[in-house]
């Protein structure tokens, strides 16, 4: 499996020039649906977000995917209305780097007061005949103080980054559409294709965990980061 992923990465390198925004057809739903699959940068980010979401709490998983789709639509509508950003292409390529890092070095939001502790095992303590559920000291301390620990980021920073990069992807799509194109059908196609990639990544991530092959997610992350760096310098 690792060899297959590495081979796919090499093929992606050889076809990187044709994956840039603006070189693919933009007429109607079908072209929009195909774009996330044919654009290398978009494909890696969207599938990668699904892979990352598979290791997060259910609420954060839904928030991350939903926020990406929402802000991509907002960005596309802004681009369609004539609003542009000179460095949108660079921003899209830069988005490959945090996705690669997040998958290579798993990032989990810091828990704060009021957050549920999904991964902390509960301990049963019996006192005077009563059964009490307690959490390990480290988990309780994390909730009480909301302290930042190495390798952990706040949920707000993660979701804000997702929203910004999603808007950049959408802005590029909206800006590239000619006036004669079926713009709204094209945007609907892009959102549909993106959603398919998100949920495909989510399903793959859960499958890899189930068969004890979670290391493949790190391989994907490493390749994504390397490709992003290569495209930025190309």
DADAPE-V316289 format. One record per pair of residues at least 4 apart in sequence whose C-alpha atoms are under 8 Angstrom apart, sorted by sequence separation. I is the first residue (numbers start at 1). GAP is how many residues later the second one is. D is the distance in Angstrom with one decimal. If there is no record, write none. Layout:
I:GAP:D + I:GAP:D
This chain:
1:4:6.4 + 2:4:6.2 + 3:4:6.0 + 4:4:6.2 + 5:4:6.2 + 6:4:6.4 + 7:4:6.3 + 8:4:6.1 + 9:4:6.3 + 10:4:6.5 + 11:4:6.4 + 12:4:5.8 + 15:4:6.8 + 16:4:7.2 + 19:4:7.2 + 27:4:5.8 + 28:4:6.4 + 29:4:6.0 + 30:4:6.2 + 31:4:6.2 + 32:4:7.7 + 33:4:7.9 + 34:4:6.2 + 35:4:5.8 + 36:4:7.7 + 39:4:6.0 + 40:4:6.2 + 41:4:6.4 + 42:4:6.0 + 43:4:6.0 + 44:4:5.7 + 45:4:6.1 + 46:4:6.6 + 47:4:6.4 + 48:4:6.2 + 49:4:6.0 + 50:4:6.3 + 51:4:7.4 + 52:4:7.1 + 53:4:8.0 + 56:4:6.3 + 57:4:6.1 + 58:4:6.3 + 59:4:6.2 + 60:4:5.9 + 61:4:6.4 + 62:4:5.9 + 63:4:5.7 + 64:4:6.2 + 65:4:6.4 + 66:4:6.1 + 67:4:6.0 + 68:4:6.0 + 69:4:6.4 + 70:4:6.4 + 71:4:6.0 + 72:4:6.1 + 73:4:6.2 + 74:4:6.2 + 75:4:6.2 + 76:4:6.1 + 77:4:6.2 + 78:4:6.6 + 79:4:5.0 + 84:4:8.0 + 87:4:6.2 + 88:4:6.2 + 89:4:6.4 + 90:4:6.0 + 91:4:6.2 + 92:4:7.2 + 93:4:7.6 + 94:4:7.6 + 95:4:6.6 + 96:4:6.1 + 97:4:6.1 + 98:4:5.8 + 99:4:6.2 + 100:4:6.0 + 101:4:5.8 + 102:4:5.3 + 103:4:7.7 + 111:4:6.0 + 126:4:5.5 + 127:4:6.7 + 135:4:6.4 + 136:4:6.5 + 137:4:6.1 + 138:4:6.2 + 139:4:6.4 + 140:4:6.1 + 141:4:6.0 + 142:4:5.2 + 148:4:6.5 + 153:4:6.9 + 154:4:6.6 + 155:4:6.2 + 156:4:6.0 + 157:4:6.1 + 158:4:6.3 + 159:4:6.2 + 160:4:6.3 + 161:4:6.2 + 162:4:6.0 + 163:4:6.1 + 164:4:6.4 + 165:4:6.3 + 166:4:6.2 + 167:4:5.9 + 168:4:6.2 + 169:4:6.5 + 170:4:6.2 + 171:4:6.0 + 172:4:6.2 + 173:4:6.8 + 177:4:6.4 + 179:4:7.9 + 182:4:6.0 + 183:4:6.2 + 184:4:6.1 + 185:4:6.2 + 186:4:6.3 + 187:4:6.2 + 188:4:6.2 + 189:4:6.1 + 190:4:6.0 + 191:4:6.1 + 192:4:6.3 + 193:4:6.4 + 194:4:6.2 + 195:4:6.2 + 196:4:5.9 + 197:4:6.1 + 198:4:6.2 + 199:4:6.0 + 200:4:6.1 + 201:4:6.0 + 202:4:6.3 + 203:4:6.1 + 204:4:6.0 + 205:4:6.4 + 206:4:6.2 + 207:4:6.3 + 208:4:6.0 + 209:4:5.8 + 214:4:7.3 + 215:4:6.5 + 216:4:6.2 + 217:4:6.2 + 218:4:6.1 + 219:4:6.3 + 220:4:6.1 + 221:4:6.2 + 222:4:6.2 + 223:4:6.0 + 224:4:6.1 + 225:4:6.2 + 226:4:6.1 + 227:4:6.1 + 228:4:6.2 + 229:4:6.3 + 230:4:5.9 + 18:5:6.6 + 19:5:7.9 + 26:5:5.6 + 27:5:7.4 + 37:5:7.5 + 38:5:7.2 + 56:5:5.8 + 78:5:5.5 + 79:5:5.9 + 101:5:7.8 + 102:5:5.6 + 111:5:7.8 + 126:5:4.7 + 127:5:7.5 + 135:5:6.4 + 141:5:7.7 + 142:5:5.9 + 148:5:7.1 + 153:5:7.0 + 181:5:7.9 + 208:5:4.6 + 209:5:5.1 + 25:6:6.1 + 26:6:6.4 + 36:6:5.3 + 37:6:5.4 + 78:6:7.8 + 111:6:7.5 + 125:6:5.9 + 126:6:6.1 + 148:6:7.8 + 177:6:6.8 + 208:6:5.0 + 36:7:5.2 + 53:7:7.5 + 54:7:7.0 + 124:7:6.7 + 125:7:5.1 + 53:8:4.8 + 124:8:5.9 + 125:8:6.2 + 208:8:7.3 + 124:9:4.9 + 125:9:7.0 + 174:9:7.9 + 205:9:7.3 + 208:9:7.8 + 36:10:7.8 + 123:10:5.7 + 124:10:6.4 + 24:11:7.2 + 53:11:7.2 + 122:11:6.2 + 123:11:5.1 + 53:12:7.8 + 122:12:5.6 + 123:12:6.0 + 205:12:7.1 + 122:13:4.9 + 123:13:7.3 + 174:13:7.7 + 121:14:6.6 + 122:14:7.1 + 173:14:7.8 + 50:15:7.4 + 120:15:6.7 + 121:15:7.3 + 49:16:7.5 + 120:16:7.1 + 21:18:7.1 + 19:19:6.5 + 20:19:6.4 + 120:19:6.7 + 19:20:4.3 + 20:20:7.4 + 18:21:7.7 + 19:21:5.1 + 20:21:7.4 + 19:22:6.9 + 117:22:7.4 + 16:24:6.6 + 12:28:6.9 + 115:28:7.1 + 114:29:7.2 + 112:30:6.5 + 113:30:4.5 + 111:31:6.1 + 112:31:4.4 + 113:31:5.5 + 110:32:7.7 + 111:32:5.6 + 112:32:6.7 + 113:32:7.5 + 112:33:7.1 + 113:33:6.6 + 112:34:4.5 + 111:35:6.2 + 112:35:7.9 + 110:36:6.9 + 110:37:7.3 + 110:38:6.3 + 110:39:7.5 + 110:42:5.6 + 108:43:7.5 + 109:43:5.5 + 110:43:5.8 + 111:43:7.9 + 107:44:6.0 + 108:44:5.3 + 109:44:4.8 + 110:44:5.2 + 106:45:7.7 + 107:45:5.7 + 108:45:6.5 + 109:45:4.8 + 110:45:7.0 + 105:46:7.8 + 107:46:6.9 + 109:46:5.0 + 109:49:7.8 + 42:50:7.9 + 45:50:7.1 + 49:50:6.9 + 52:50:7.1 + 41:51:7.2 + 45:51:5.9 + 48:51:6.3 + 52:51:6.1 + 41:52:6.5 + 44:52:7.2 + 48:52:7.8 + 51:52:7.7 + 56:52:7.0 + 45:54:6.5 + 52:54:7.9 + 41:55:7.1 + 48:55:7.6 + 57:61:7.2 + 21:68:7.5 + 95:70:6.2 + 92:73:6.8 + 91:74:7.1 + 92:76:6.3 + 91:77:6.6 + 92:77:6.1 + 88:80:5.9 + 88:81:7.8 + 88:83:7.4 + 89:83:7.2 + 88:84:6.4 + 85:86:8.0 + 84:87:7.2 + 72:91:7.9 + 75:91:7.5 + 76:91:7.4 + 79:91:7.5 + 80:91:7.9 + 84:91:6.8 + 67:92:7.5 + 71:92:5.7 + 75:92:4.3 + 79:92:4.7 + 83:92:7.6 + 71:93:7.6 + 74:93:6.5 + 75:93:6.4 + 76:93:7.8 + 77:93:7.8 + 78:93:6.4 + 79:93:6.8 + 81:93:8.0 + 82:93:6.8 + 68:94:6.1 + 72:94:4.7 + 73:94:7.5 + 75:94:7.2 + 76:94:4.1 + 77:94:7.4 + 79:94:7.2 + 80:94:4.5 + 64:95:6.3 + 67:95:7.2 + 68:95:5.7 + 71:95:5.5 + 72:95:4.7 + 75:95:4.3 + 76:95:4.6 + 79:95:4.2 + 80:95:5.6 + 63:96:7.7 + 67:96:6.1 + 71:96:4.9 + 72:96:7.3 + 74:96:7.0 + 75:96:4.2 + 76:96:7.0 + 78:96:6.9 + 79:96:4.3 + 69:97:7.2 + 72:97:6.2 + 73:97:5.9 + 74:97:7.9 + 75:97:7.8 + 76:97:5.7 + 77:97:6.1 + 79:97:7.9 + 80:97:7.2 + 64:98:6.9 + 68:98:5.1 + 72:98:4.2 + 76:98:4.1 + 68:99:7.8 + 71:99:7.3 + 72:99:7.3 + 75:99:7.1 + 76:99:7.3 + 80:103:7.8 + 76:111:7.1 + 104:113:7.3 + 105:113:7.4 + 73:114:7.2 + 103:114:6.3 + 104:114:4.3 + 103:115:5.4 + 104:115:7.1 + 104:116:7.9 + 103:117:7.4 + 104:117:5.0 + 73:118:7.3 + 103:118:4.6 + 104:118:5.8 + 72:119:7.8 + 102:119:7.3 + 103:119:7.6 + 100:120:7.5 + 101:120:6.4 + 100:121:4.0 + 101:121:7.3 + 69:122:6.5 + 99:122:6.8 + 100:122:5.6 + 100:123:7.2 + 100:124:5.0 + 101:124:6.6 + 69:125:7.6 + 99:125:7.3 + 100:125:4.3 + 69:126:7.4 + 99:126:7.2 + 100:126:7.9 + 42:127:7.5 + 97:127:7.1 + 98:127:7.5 + 96:128:6.1 + 97:128:4.7 + 96:129:5.8 + 97:129:7.9 + 96:131:7.8 + 97:131:5.9 + 96:132:5.0 + 97:132:7.1 + 65:133:6.9 + 95:133:7.8 + 94:134:6.6 + 93:135:5.7 + 94:135:7.9 + 93:136:7.9 + 93:138:6.9 + 94:138:7.4 + 93:139:6.3 + 90:142:7.1 + 50:147:7.2 + 51:147:7.8 + 54:147:7.7 + 46:148:6.3 + 50:148:4.3 + 54:148:4.9 + 49:149:6.4 + 50:149:5.9 + 53:149:6.3 + 54:149:7.4 + 26:150:7.8 + 47:150:5.0 + 48:150:7.7 + 50:150:6.9 + 51:150:4.5 + 52:150:7.6 + 55:150:7.4 + 21:151:6.9 + 26:151:6.0 + 46:151:5.9 + 47:151:5.3 + 50:151:4.1 + 51:151:5.0 + 54:151:5.4 + 55:151:7.8 + 21:152:7.5 + 26:152:7.7 + 46:152:5.6 + 47:152:7.9 + 49:152:7.1 + 50:152:4.3 + 51:152:7.8 + 54:152:5.9 + 28:153:6.6 + 29:153:7.8 + 32:153:7.6 + 33:153:7.5 + 47:153:6.9 + 48:153:6.4 + 50:153:7.9 + 51:153:6.8 + 52:153:7.6 + 22:154:5.7 + 27:154:4.9 + 28:154:4.8 + 32:154:4.5 + 36:154:6.7 + 43:154:7.4 + 47:154:4.8 + 51:154:4.9 + 21:155:7.6 + 26:155:6.6 + 27:155:5.7 + 28:155:6.7 + 31:155:6.6 + 32:155:6.2 + 33:155:7.8 + 34:155:7.7 + 35:155:6.6 + 46:155:7.9 + 50:155:7.5 + 27:156:7.5 + 28:156:7.8 + 29:156:4.7 + 30:156:7.3 + 32:156:7.2 + 33:156:4.0 + 34:156:7.4 + 37:156:7.4 + 28:157:5.1 + 29:157:4.4 + 32:157:4.3 + 33:157:4.7 + 36:157:6.1 + 28:158:4.5 + 29:158:7.3 + 31:158:7.1 + 32:158:4.4 + 33:158:7.4 + 35:158:7.6 + 36:158:6.1 + 27:159:6.4 + 29:159:6.4 + 30:159:6.2 + 32:159:8.0 + 33:159:6.2 + 34:159:6.6 + 26:160:6.7 + 29:160:4.4 + 33:160:4.6 + 28:161:7.5 + 29:161:7.6 + 32:161:7.5 + 33:161:7.8 + 36:161:7.9 + 51:166:7.0 + 48:172:7.9 + 48:173:7.4 + 45:179:8.0 + 44:180:6.4 + 41:187:7.6 + 2:214:6.8 + 5:214:7.8 + 9:214:6.5 + 13:214:7.0 + 1:215:8.0 + 5:215:7.2 + 16:215:7.5 + 2:217:7.5 + 6:217:7.7 + 9:218:7.9
